[in-house]
Structures are given as C-alpha cells and as structure tokens.
C-alpha cells in the first residue's frame, strides 16, 4: 500500500516537474501576425479541381459522411 502511494506520488511529481512549458510562441517572430495560424502556409497556391462536377461529388460525399 505504501509502495503504491510512493510510486504514484513520484509519477505525479515527475509529470509536474518534468513537463515542458506549454508555450508555442517563437521568440524570433515579431508578433505582428493577426492570426495564430498565419505561419501555417502552403507552398503551392490553392486550385480548383480539374473537373467542376467533382466539386459537387466531393460535397455530397462530405455531407453523406457527416449524416451517417
């Protein structure tokens, strides 16, 4: 019983003291972005599907997946 208590306390203490700080800020950034996701950009421009009818099929598939 005491062994389980000591091991449990050591695990909790290790998790609290060994946890990395939850800070996602990059100190090299100036902080001028209006959105926290501004740094997540795609290298290629967004393009429409080659077949315009495919857009409708994709949308129907998404709605079918959400419904069922």
MOPE-V326215 format. One record per run of one state. SS is the DSSP state (H for helix, E for strand, C for the rest). FROM is the first residue (numbers start at 0). LEN is the number of residues. Records with the same first field share a line. If there is no record, write none. Layout:
BEGIN
SS: FROM-LEN, FROM-LEN
END
This chain:
BEGIN
C: 0-1, 18-33, 67-1
H: 1-17, 51-16
END
